[in-house]
């Protein structure tokens, strides 16, 4: 079998190793490496690695690594247990750092983005450094808050958009108002739920072994989840439906008015701009008199487009996804049962949302959203 890393000592190197072993005045690891180099030397007896490892009472991997260091970085590094990684610089000079930042902010054809290892290779190819580790690249970019190897998915709002800030400030001012039983503030939204079933029975967890489930699953369709949250009181109501049409939305609003808040004068509802979220949906579902009765008790406050983060029920849905829905649920009936159990416990604890982002914060921290108004000439 052909060896990948061959050790071929010259006369001076052999003499150095023999002198070192004769005096015995060196660390034990260094003496062991000297014996390994002499044992596997191609110009000497060249014993096999397994035989050398057995004779010197070391592992075969140790013999292999000594060969590797000798072939890659030389005699001194093999003898003194220095890995090629130790030769790579831990810092970059200012010019190299500037070029690294430029590379991290560019996009090459055929690549979604440059990983840390690709950036390290690129720096070597361009001749900035003889060698550099990906960890050095990461630490250098961390100083400038750049993370080219990561990507976040975000809702990007439009710049200098009056419609956005008008809807945003309307919702923020609503959140800032104190709790009022006659004029409750609730947040409404909906989300799809995929129904999945296991093809093979999962292996339950036991000490030292996590739950194991097969990657294959059977799709059982989808369901829709409506959610109502009153942030200040910590009350929530969740309903699973098979569809999310205007009829289901209108039925939810009727439930809000007649069951959840029967004594409220006006129910202020924060919701997004989905095409089913309209007063017209009430008239398409109920007789005109009933639709008008509900409409007079509802006051809709729409979040801006690309501003769904302003709806506090999104926070509730995020918690629900982690605590309850992060598994395979195969039927609408089971989905209803699981969500009801989860929401009951949350309601008992009165877990609300402490909304702290105010209109003043928005004007200070998000100036790019506000239109630039030219000053009136004096």
Secondary structure, 3 states (H helix, E strand, C coil): CCCCCCCCCCHHHHHHHHHHHHHCCCCHHHHHHHHHHHHHCCCCCCCCHHHHHHHHCCCHHHHHHHHHHHHHHCHHHHHCCCCHHHHCECCCCHHHHHHHHHHHCCCCCCCCCCCHHHHHHHHHHCCCCCCECHHHHHHHHHHCCCCCCCCCCCCCCCCCCHHHHHHHHHHHHHHCCCCCHHHCEEEEEEEEEEEEEECCCCECCECCECCECCCCEEEEEEEEEEEEEECCCCEEEEEEECCCCHHHHHHHHHHHHHHHCCCCCCEEEEECCCCCCCCHHHHHHCCHHHHHHHHHHEEEEECCCCCHHHCCHHHHHHHHHHHCCCCCCCCHHHHHHHHHHHHHHHHHHCCCCCCCCCHHHHHHHCHHHCCCCCCCCC
